[in-house]
């Protein structure tokens, strides 16, 4: 994005100001989301054998307006011999706010029932 702005002749000082405003906005949004999430009761909707499936389910829920959190022993590790498809002994858990549990359960069972 910075390169595009430079090509359009926008001075570097102005680009830096825009970048700082953007970063501040993102930070404030994240704080607001974290505060809202902390006030909710969370329930586990499904345990998946790998992060790959959990990430796909998370995306499905978010595309349907349901926020979710992934928790697991893998702590999101990716590297040689460790990746999204790696199975973990205790699996990877997908959590949703209690208020959204029923809708989330229907979506998850519809698309991930045999996993």
Backbone as a chain_set.jsonl record, in Angstrom:
{"seq": "XXXXXXXXXXXXXXXXXXXXXXXXXXXXXXXXXXXXXXXXXXXXXXXXXXXXXXXXXXXXXXXXXXXXXXXXXXXXXXXXXXXXXXXXXXXXXXXXXXXXXXXXXXXXXXXXXXX", "coords": {"N": [[0.822, -1.184, 0.0], [1.937, 1.229, 0.769], [3.766, 1.665, -1.262], [2.07, 2.098, -3.438], [0.85, 4.5, -2.67], [3.094, 6.147, -2.692], [3.726, 6.083, -5.415], [1.649, 7.56, -6.347], [2.385, 10.042, -5.705], [2.171, 10.997, -3.127], [3.42, 12.577, -0.283], [6.008, 11.246, 1.853], [5.807, 11.854, 4.586], [3.061, 12.297, 4.876], [2.121, 9.748, 4.232], [3.14, 8.306, 6.397], [1.642, 9.485, 8.473], [-0.931, 8.617, 7.774], [-0.543, 5.893, 8.027], [-0.065, 5.668, 10.796], [-2.568, 6.544, 11.803], [-4.182, 4.53, 10.818], [-3.101, 2.267, 12.129], [-3.675, 2.97, 14.782], [-6.457, 2.954, 14.699], [-6.969, 0.221, 14.158], [-5.864, -0.902, 16.489], [-7.59, 0.19, 18.46], [-10.021, -0.964, 17.659], [-9.441, -3.651, 18.104], [-9.062, -3.674, 20.879], [-11.626, -3.007, 21.715], [-13.076, -5.231, 20.752], [-11.855, -7.273, 22.254], [-12.619, -6.541, 24.832], [-15.39, -6.843, 24.662], [-15.483, -9.586, 24.153], [-14.435, -10.618, 26.496], [-16.475, -10.302, 28.279], [-18.272, -12.277, 27.75], [-19.705, -15.565, 28.094], [-18.086, -18.49, 27.244], [-18.398, -21.449, 25.269], [-17.499, -24.795, 24.379], [-17.778, -25.859, 21.085], [-16.975, -27.829, 19.313], [-14.544, -30.453, 19.001], [-11.72, -30.781, 17.087], [-9.63, -32.889, 14.994], [-7.404, -31.663, 13.916], [-5.753, -28.474, 13.362], [-6.317, -27.465, 10.852], [-8.983, -28.257, 10.155], [-10.311, -26.973, 12.25], [-9.761, -24.275, 11.72], [-11.082, -23.965, 9.276], [-13.722, -24.368, 10.097], [-13.995, -22.237, 11.863], [-13.834, -20.093, 10.067], [-16.166, -20.595, 8.586], [-18.118, -20.122, 10.58], [-17.597, -17.394, 11.17], [-18.22, -16.253, 8.714], [-20.873, -16.438, 8.892], [-21.597, -14.689, 10.805], [-20.856, -15.364, 13.437], [-18.723, -15.169, 16.091], [-15.657, -16.79, 17.04], [-13.303, -18.836, 18.867], [-10.211, -20.504, 18.694], [-8.707, -23.096, 20.454], [-5.96, -24.978, 21.516], [-3.414, -27.513, 22.0], [-1.449, -27.119, 20.144], [-0.827, -24.462, 19.824], [-0.968, -22.968, 17.499], [1.225, -23.653, 15.957], [3.396, -23.856, 13.182], [5.556, -25.392, 10.99], [8.546, -27.231, 10.002], [7.484, -30.464, 9.728], [5.384, -29.915, 11.347], [2.217, -28.793, 10.975], [-0.783, -27.319, 9.539], [-2.332, -29.572, 9.005], [-1.579, -31.427, 10.849], [-2.312, -33.846, 13.266], [-3.388, -33.725, 16.68], [-2.945, -35.093, 19.959], [-5.005, -34.449, 21.86], [-6.648, -33.007, 20.322], [-8.036, -30.058, 18.669], [-9.794, -27.387, 19.897], [-12.866, -25.693, 19.27], [-14.416, -22.773, 20.2], [-17.331, -20.919, 21.101], [-19.38, -17.991, 21.796], [-21.745, -18.45, 24.415], [-24.358, -17.628, 23.807], [-24.482, -17.965, 21.055], [-24.277, -20.631, 20.635], [-26.214, -22.662, 19.798], [-26.84, -21.998, 17.083], [-24.265, -22.129, 16.022], [-23.643, -24.816, 16.478], [-25.461, -26.127, 14.778], [-24.492, -25.294, 12.232], [-21.855, -26.32, 12.309], [-22.312, -29.094, 12.681], [-23.623, -29.615, 10.289], [-21.678, -29.195, 8.302], [-19.306, -30.368, 9.243], [-19.734, -32.859, 10.367], [-18.764, -35.537, 10.148], [-16.183, -35.452, 10.992]], "CA": [[0.0, 0.0, 0.0], [2.828, 2.386, 0.837], [4.332, 1.852, -2.6], [1.009, 2.679, -4.273], [0.726, 5.903, -2.276], [4.295, 6.844, -3.202], [3.584, 6.22, -6.863], [0.652, 8.607, -6.591], [2.992, 11.323, -5.364], [1.853, 11.422, -1.762], [4.677, 12.708, 0.482], [6.283, 10.212, 2.849], [5.275, 12.295, 5.884], [1.611, 12.045, 4.846], [1.959, 8.289, 4.271], [3.387, 7.899, 7.784], [0.478, 9.909, 9.255], [-2.024, 7.698, 7.453], [-0.189, 4.591, 8.603], [-0.274, 5.77, 12.239], [-4.015, 6.596, 12.034], [-4.699, 3.188, 10.546], [-2.677, 1.388, 13.217], [-4.431, 3.355, 15.968], [-7.827, 2.482, 14.506], [-6.931, -1.233, 14.322], [-5.622, -1.155, 17.911], [-8.82, 0.51, 19.188], [-11.005, -1.987, 17.324], [-9.04, -4.896, 18.766], [-9.343, -3.513, 22.301], [-13.079, -3.054, 21.858], [-13.472, -6.621, 20.558], [-11.382, -8.059, 23.394], [-13.451, -6.194, 25.971], [-16.686, -7.488, 24.439], [-15.295, -11.029, 24.265], [-14.168, -10.958, 27.896], [-17.739, -10.264, 29.01], [-19.133, -13.373, 27.3], [-19.421, -16.924, 28.548], [-17.701, -19.281, 26.076], [-18.629, -22.895, 25.351], [-16.862, -25.553, 23.3], [-18.767, -26.351, 20.131], [-16.478, -29.074, 18.715], [-13.124, -30.785, 19.067], [-11.262, -31.242, 15.775], [-8.355, -33.604, 15.064], [-6.288, -30.817, 13.479], [-6.011, -27.044, 13.232], [-6.878, -27.221, 9.523], [-10.435, -28.341, 10.249], [-10.78, -25.94, 13.175], [-9.695, -22.99, 11.011], [-12.166, -23.958, 8.284], [-14.975, -24.202, 10.838], [-13.98, -20.851, 12.36], [-14.171, -19.241, 8.925], [-17.591, -20.82, 8.317], [-18.892, -19.415, 11.597], [-17.43, -15.955, 10.995], [-18.972, -15.862, 7.515], [-22.286, -16.441, 9.276], [-21.783, -13.725, 11.889], [-20.599, -15.931, 14.759], [-17.308, -15.123, 16.449], [-15.209, -18.027, 17.662], [-11.911, -18.904, 19.309], [-9.602, -21.827, 18.589], [-7.767, -23.393, 21.532], [-5.388, -26.312, 21.404], [-2.027, -27.687, 22.43], [-0.494, -26.763, 19.095], [-0.637, -23.018, 19.894], [-0.856, -22.413, 16.159], [2.558, -23.91, 15.42], [3.575, -24.321, 11.817], [6.984, -25.505, 10.716], [8.89, -28.542, 9.471], [6.879, -31.58, 10.435], [4.228, -29.44, 12.107], [1.459, -27.916, 10.094], [-2.221, -27.241, 9.738], [-2.953, -30.882, 8.92], [-1.064, -32.295, 11.892], [-3.27, -34.221, 14.317], [-2.883, -33.572, 18.04], [-3.544, -36.112, 20.819], [-6.249, -33.999, 22.488], [-7.399, -32.25, 19.337], [-8.095, -28.6, 18.67], [-11.156, -27.04, 20.286], [-13.488, -24.481, 18.748], [-15.292, -22.213, 21.223], [-18.208, -19.821, 20.677], [-20.152, -17.442, 22.909], [-22.874, -19.305, 24.772], [-25.552, -17.15, 23.094], [-24.435, -18.407, 19.657], [-23.984, -22.061, 20.598], [-27.163, -23.461, 19.013], [-26.626, -21.722, 15.656], [-22.941, -22.645, 15.66], [-23.724, -26.283, 16.483], [-26.144, -26.53, 13.539], [-23.559, -25.111, 11.114], [-20.724, -27.256, 12.45], [-22.799, -30.455, 12.419], [-23.966, -29.707, 8.883], [-20.502, -29.232, 7.435], [-18.168, -31.091, 9.82], [-20.291, -33.935, 11.187], [-17.982, -36.778, 10.089], [-14.773, -35.17, 11.318]], "C": [[0.869, 1.252, 0.0], [3.39, 2.697, -0.535], [3.316, 2.497, -3.541], [0.852, 4.16, -3.962], [1.92, 6.723, -2.768], [4.196, 7.093, -4.699], [2.585, 7.311, -7.229], [1.146, 9.979, -6.165], [2.67, 11.84, -3.977], [3.156, 11.454, -0.96], [4.791, 11.641, 1.574], [5.725, 10.584, 4.224], [3.765, 12.03, 5.97], [1.325, 10.547, 4.907], [2.134, 7.788, 5.698], [2.218, 8.293, 8.682], [-0.689, 8.958, 9.028], [-1.795, 6.328, 8.09], [-0.451, 4.589, 10.113], [-1.765, 5.808, 12.578], [-4.63, 5.213, 11.853], [-4.345, 2.24, 11.686], [-3.43, 1.689, 14.505], [-5.863, 2.828, 15.873], [-7.914, 0.967, 14.725], [-6.762, -1.594, 15.797], [-6.892, -0.921, 18.721], [-9.908, -0.517, 18.91], [-10.712, -3.282, 18.066], [-9.339, -4.819, 20.267], [-10.836, -3.624, 22.572], [-13.594, -4.488, 21.735], [-13.076, -7.476, 21.754], [-12.225, -7.79, 24.634], [-14.817, -6.88, 25.851], [-16.581, -8.999, 24.621], [-15.094, -11.452, 25.715], [-15.454, -11.014, 28.718], [-18.687, -11.402, 28.633], [-18.737, -14.687, 27.964], [-19.197, -17.768, 27.292], [-17.956, -20.756, 26.324], [-17.955, -23.572, 24.151], [-17.935, -26.105, 22.38], [-18.303, -27.645, 19.471], [-14.981, -29.206, 18.951], [-12.736, -31.374, 17.717], [-9.916, -31.952, 15.903], [-7.16, -32.749, 14.657], [-6.725, -29.361, 13.363], [-6.647, -26.722, 11.882], [-8.406, -27.224, 9.573], [-11.0, -27.242, 11.15], [-10.791, -24.566, 12.502], [-10.805, -22.88, 9.965], [-13.515, -23.719, 8.971], [-15.091, -22.773, 11.375], [-14.383, -19.895, 11.25], [-15.655, -19.369, 8.567], [-18.453, -20.037, 9.305], [-18.805, -17.901, 11.4], [-18.174, -15.446, 9.767], [-20.475, -15.827, 7.78], [-22.537, -15.59, 10.513], [-21.558, -14.236, 13.287], [-19.099, -15.874, 15.031], [-16.923, -16.42, 17.143], [-13.738, -17.924, 18.013], [-11.44, -20.344, 19.155], [-8.604, -21.985, 19.731], [-7.262, -24.812, 21.345], [-3.943, -26.327, 21.833], [-1.026, -27.185, 21.407], [-0.107, -25.298, 19.117], [-0.374, -22.393, 18.524], [0.489, -22.651, 15.498], [2.504, -24.395, 13.983], [5.074, -24.342, 11.566], [7.276, -26.879, 10.164], [8.294, -29.661, 10.33], [5.664, -31.202, 11.262], [3.466, -28.49, 11.199], [-0.02, -27.955, 10.399], [-2.877, -28.614, 9.742], [-2.522, -31.842, 10.005], [-2.134, -32.576, 12.94], [-2.602, -34.095, 15.672], [-3.631, -34.532, 18.951], [-4.896, -35.706, 21.428], [-7.079, -33.134, 21.552], [-7.304, -30.744, 19.517], [-9.549, -28.211, 18.904], [-11.612, -25.715, 19.684], [-14.535, -24.025, 19.754], [-16.098, -21.057, 20.636], [-18.886, -19.233, 21.916], [-21.391, -18.305, 23.154], [-24.148, -18.917, 24.012], [-25.63, -17.663, 21.658], [-24.289, -19.921, 19.507], [-24.916, -22.847, 19.674], [-26.972, -23.25, 17.511], [-25.287, -22.284, 15.181], [-22.977, -24.169, 15.548], [-24.394, -26.792, 15.209], [-25.199, -26.413, 12.344], [-22.435, -26.145, 11.146], [-21.17, -28.685, 12.145], [-23.138, -30.651, 10.946], [-22.734, -29.912, 7.997], [-19.331, -30.082, 7.954], [-18.6, -32.284, 10.67], [-19.4, -35.177, 11.235], [-16.502, -36.578, 10.446], [-14.575, -35.291, 12.811]], "O": [[0.566, 2.223, -0.693], [3.48, 3.861, -0.927], [3.675, 3.352, -4.351], [0.735, 4.982, -4.87], [1.759, 7.863, -3.206], [4.535, 8.171, -5.189], [2.674, 7.912, -8.3], [0.414, 10.964, -6.253], [2.883, 13.019, -3.693], [3.908, 10.48, -0.955], [3.79, 11.199, 2.138], [5.225, 9.719, 4.944], [3.26, 11.596, 7.006], [0.377, 10.128, 5.572], [1.367, 6.943, 6.16], [1.835, 7.523, 9.562], [-1.355, 8.543, 9.977], [-2.715, 5.698, 8.612], [-0.996, 3.623, 10.649], [-2.189, 5.172, 13.543], [-5.483, 4.787, 12.632], [-5.201, 1.492, 12.158], [-3.787, 0.771, 15.244], [-6.41, 2.317, 16.851], [-8.826, 0.486, 15.399], [-7.441, -2.491, 16.298], [-7.239, -1.736, 19.576], [-10.642, -0.902, 19.82], [-11.618, -3.929, 18.592], [-9.814, -5.789, 20.857], [-11.256, -4.256, 23.541], [-14.444, -4.915, 22.517], [-13.859, -8.306, 22.217], [-12.515, -8.708, 25.401], [-15.331, -7.43, 26.826], [-17.484, -9.623, 25.179], [-15.538, -12.528, 26.116], [-15.511, -11.7, 29.738], [-19.799, -11.472, 29.155], [-17.583, -14.886, 28.343], [-20.025, -17.76, 26.382], [-17.762, -21.257, 27.431], [-17.857, -23.0, 23.065], [-18.886, -26.742, 22.833], [-19.131, -28.478, 19.102], [-14.258, -28.218, 19.082], [-13.34, -32.342, 17.255], [-9.144, -31.656, 16.815], [-6.024, -33.067, 15.009], [-7.916, -29.061, 13.277], [-7.443, -25.788, 11.789], [-9.046, -26.292, 9.085], [-12.039, -26.655, 10.849], [-11.723, -23.785, 12.694], [-11.396, -21.814, 9.795], [-14.345, -22.956, 8.476], [-16.168, -22.178, 11.341], [-15.185, -18.987, 11.469], [-16.319, -18.372, 8.281], [-19.406, -19.367, 8.908], [-19.82, -17.207, 11.456], [-18.701, -14.334, 9.775], [-21.246, -15.265, 7.001], [-23.555, -15.744, 11.188], [-22.017, -13.617, 14.247], [-18.302, -16.457, 14.295], [-17.763, -17.074, 17.761], [-13.022, -17.048, 17.526], [-12.177, -21.285, 19.449], [-7.758, -21.118, 19.95], [-8.03, -25.729, 21.054], [-3.322, -25.278, 22.008], [0.112, -26.862, 21.75], [0.874, -24.924, 18.473], [0.356, -21.408, 18.412], [0.859, -21.927, 14.573], [1.677, -25.231, 13.619], [5.775, -23.388, 11.906], [6.345, -27.633, 9.879], [8.586, -29.766, 11.521], [4.99, -32.07, 11.816], [4.016, -27.5, 10.716], [-0.454, -28.546, 11.387], [-3.887, -28.805, 10.419], [-3.036, -32.958, 10.084], [-2.782, -31.657, 13.439], [-1.4, -34.325, 15.806], [-4.822, -34.771, 18.751], [-5.818, -36.519, 21.502], [-8.106, -32.588, 21.957], [-6.596, -30.236, 20.387], [-10.437, -28.663, 18.181], [-10.849, -24.752, 19.601], [-15.43, -24.787, 20.121], [-15.611, -20.313, 19.784], [-18.963, -19.886, 22.957], [-22.0, -18.82, 22.216], [-24.927, -19.787, 23.62], [-26.722, -17.782, 21.103], [-24.189, -20.435, 18.392], [-24.442, -23.625, 18.846], [-26.945, -24.217, 16.749], [-25.185, -22.841, 14.087], [-22.403, -24.74, 14.621], [-23.946, -27.778, 14.624], [-25.113, -27.333, 11.53], [-22.113, -26.762, 10.131], [-20.479, -29.408, 11.427], [-22.958, -31.746, 10.412], [-22.757, -30.708, 7.058], [-18.46, -30.47, 7.175], [-17.89, -32.67, 11.598], [-19.298, -35.808, 12.287], [-15.679, -37.463, 10.214], [-13.465, -35.096, 13.304]]}, "num_chains": 1, "name": "protein.A"}
